[in-house]
Amino acid sequence: MNYVGRLAPSPTGAQHVGNARTFLVAWLAARQVSGQLLLRIEDLDTPRTKPGATEQAIEDLNWLGLDWDPTGSEQTFTIQSSREARYAMAIEQLKHRNLIYPCTCTRSEIERAASAPHESVLDGAIYPGTCSHHDGNHGDDLKSQGIPFAWRFRIPRGIVSFEDERLGIQSLDAGRLLGDFVVARSYGVTAYQLAVVVDDHDFGINHVVRGNDLVFSTYRQMALYQAFGWDVPAWLHMPLVVGLDGRRLAKRHGDTRLSYYREQGVTPETIIGFLAKSLGLIDKTERISTMELLEIGRATPDWIHRTPAEPLVFAGFSPSGTA
Ligand code: GLU
């Protein structure tokens, strides 16, 4: 089967070195097998989406030397906000099968209910099921009364497993440990979990490369794939990039935006070289272009399975090109 992967930046802020690492792995994994790579802008998180961040992400990818398909045509990427009609169809399908229900619980109500000491919180509060006795028709009633609500997916009880290309088989009782999750808001905004599954399916994505902060989302998305009866892509979750304090890269670590380094005179080859070394693709940190790295990837395609399991510690670049 031809490899189809994707780059999926969220324009909620500028892309930083951590995003660059995931993009590089997604790009190399696709290109080394002459596969396709699509670009999707994940702009559904509207309050957090920043003006100009989409253009900035595209500029960052171009600057790093990471391309996507189809090349040469005008509209070469998908924007999730233009696909709400498609997501609404998927929601309708789930509603019809009573796989989702309307939920009016507030965040603080859920957190209060979930703070019972016996619950182990893996990825946010576990929804206690307060509204799960409702069916889809109740959503129509709420809508006609102008009462806001969220559509929640009934995640089945039992073990969900998936195979990560690096970590091997991963299993979790997702129903019990993650709980029913939101797939849309009544005012017409689709949640990340559903949009990603519908998009990956519709665009024939069969390889997903992303940060391991999304492993719990993968279990939720697996449950959605099963509900729709769709083929599941191969998954590769990469360890995150962290600062010297071991915490994931964020503002507290100073400016790690790609655009900042560009302004400082750091070259894309410096960044690619640093990331390539961190992935075990080259032995010592040196400047290297994505095209040069592609040759190395093609010659040693199993590098993906040997990348370090630990987070990558990053302390900044100097303009002279050292990490
Ligand atoms: N948009 C997400 C991010 O920037 C990636 C989501 C995904 O790959 O499924 O972290």
Residues whose N, C-alpha, C, O or C-beta is under 5 A from the ligand:
A	BS01	LIG	A8 P9 S10 E42 V196 V209 R210
